[in-house]
Amino acid sequence: MLYTQSFSKLIDVFRKMPGVGNKSAVRMAYHVLAMPDDEVQEMIATIRNAKEKIGYCSVCQNTTEQNPCEICSNPKRDSSVICVVEQPKDVVALEKTREYYGTYHVLHGCISPMDSIGPEDLKIKELLERVSNGDISEIIMAISPSIEGEATTMYISRLLKPFGVKVTRIAYGIPIGGDLEYADQITLAKAIEGRREI
Amino acid sequence: MLYTQSFSKLIDVFRKMPGVGNKSAVRMAYHVLAMPDDEVQEMIATIRNAKEKIGYCSVCQNTTEQNPCEICSNPKRDSSVICVVEQPKDVVALEKTREYYGTYHVLHGCISPMDSIGPEDLKIKELLERVSNGDISEIIMAISPSIEGEATTMYISRLLKPFGVKVTRIAYGIPIGGDLEYADQITLAKAIEGRREI
């Protein structure tokens, strides 16, 4: 046994984090051991505080410290437009553009039978409720164009059909600054398919 | 403000870890938010438990849950041979070889004026005490061959001279499976310098 029990468990804490391999987990565990006690106490308090304070917005399901969240409760945002995304981090990415003034709806994943994630595991019901209750003019689907993402986009747009609401999706194509030569075939095909008159 | 205060603090907890960049820290923070409450409680308990239970061996200064540590208190280990290493993880690396049956001494760093780490910040005093108190036949310096490592090796071996103890250091050279063509000049020079009759 190379590591003691308490230390192995500490390594496991970090190994469970996304993108952390065995070696990184060991480094992090040693880092925590070498930290002064008060820093560790502060770290624990920060984790506990974040878990206590951060919840989900009852409207858009995004992570938030107030309910409804800052975006949903902002009268300057156009609540008749909803942009549907997979994860809270997608909201951050879109907010960084400073180009979007509607609201969001976070699904918390996409339909993936391989990972046994079905529609009932996502916040789809909550989206349908918003559409049926509110005065919604447009739903923008901003799900990543993977197989699972495409399936989720199609599934949700079919559910939204009966409400007569306009459903759009973000454009797929060559990224700005990208080179045609290095674009993969599917992206290129999507770019041609989505061509616009100039 | 893209992230709430509690969330930014949570991101910072992970960003302070070694080898964790901004994006990874954000992913980890979201991971913790998505974890069930009981798992977070368990994670906190594991960190707290590790900090409480794991201390430093009073003999070799390695991290341990018992004092003296398993290696120092093992009668089958040759306590007259001490292998001096920088970090606890170096002990793990050497133990994995299953070729070494002596004991260790962990310095917890090496002399680095750039990071304002002087000899007094390392467990050098404790090493000298072991040498002066015990019946030591050999000290093997197993410090990495960086500029700081070399300086530390030379500094300690000079301090050990008066005790009349044999001081050796691990061989530097071409790693097994390595190709001469791809070895850097310094390694190659060290390999020639350290040549042995066959």
Chai-1 contact restraints between the chains, C-beta under 6 A:
chainA,res_idxA,chainB,res_idxB,connection_type,confidence,min_distance_angstrom,max_distance_angstrom,comment,restraint_id
A,L2,B,V92,contact,1.0,0.0,6.0,A-B,restraint_1
A,L2,B,E95,contact,1.0,0.0,6.0,A-B,restraint_2
A,T4,B,E65,contact,1.0,0.0,6.0,A-B,restraint_3
A,S6,B,N49,contact,1.0,0.0,6.0,A-B,restraint_4
A,S6,B,A50,contact,1.0,0.0,6.0,A-B,restraint_5
A,S6,B,K53,contact,1.0,0.0,6.0,A-B,restraint_6
A,S6,B,I54,contact,1.0,0.0,6.0,A-B,restraint_7
A,F7,B,I54,contact,1.0,0.0,6.0,A-B,restraint_8
A,K9,B,T46,contact,1.0,0.0,6.0,A-B,restraint_9
A,L10,B,T46,contact,1.0,0.0,6.0,A-B,restraint_10
A,L10,B,A50,contact,1.0,0.0,6.0,A-B,restraint_11
A,V13,B,M43,contact,1.0,0.0,6.0,A-B,restraint_12
A,V13,B,T46,contact,1.0,0.0,6.0,A-B,restraint_13
A,M17,B,M28,contact,1.0,0.0,6.0,A-B,restraint_14
A,M17,B,H31,contact,1.0,0.0,6.0,A-B,restraint_15
A,P18,B,R27,contact,1.0,0.0,6.0,A-B,restraint_16
A,P18,B,H31,contact,1.0,0.0,6.0,A-B,restraint_17
A,G19,B,S24,contact,1.0,0.0,6.0,A-B,restraint_18
A,S24,B,G19,contact,1.0,0.0,6.0,A-B,restraint_19
A,R27,B,P18,contact,1.0,0.0,6.0,A-B,restraint_20
A,M28,B,M17,contact,1.0,0.0,6.0,A-B,restraint_21
A,H31,B,M17,contact,1.0,0.0,6.0,A-B,restraint_22
A,H31,B,P18,contact,1.0,0.0,6.0,A-B,restraint_23
A,L33,B,I54,contact,1.0,0.0,6.0,A-B,restraint_24
A,L33,B,T63,contact,1.0,0.0,6.0,A-B,restraint_25
A,V40,B,K51,contact,1.0,0.0,6.0,A-B,restraint_26
A,M43,B,V13,contact,1.0,0.0,6.0,A-B,restraint_27
A,I44,B,I44,contact,1.0,0.0,6.0,A-B,restraint_28
A,T46,B,K9,contact,1.0,0.0,6.0,A-B,restraint_29
A,T46,B,L10,contact,1.0,0.0,6.0,A-B,restraint_30
A,T46,B,V13,contact,1.0,0.0,6.0,A-B,restraint_31
A,N49,B,S6,contact,1.0,0.0,6.0,A-B,restraint_32
A,A50,B,S6,contact,1.0,0.0,6.0,A-B,restraint_33
A,A50,B,L10,contact,1.0,0.0,6.0,A-B,restraint_34
A,K51,B,V40,contact,1.0,0.0,6.0,A-B,restraint_35
A,K53,B,S6,contact,1.0,0.0,6.0,A-B,restraint_36
A,I54,B,S6,contact,1.0,0.0,6.0,A-B,restraint_37
A,I54,B,L33,contact,1.0,0.0,6.0,A-B,restraint_38
A,T63,B,L33,contact,1.0,0.0,6.0,A-B,restraint_39
A,E65,B,T4,contact,1.0,0.0,6.0,A-B,restraint_40
A,V92,B,L2,contact,1.0,0.0,6.0,A-B,restraint_41
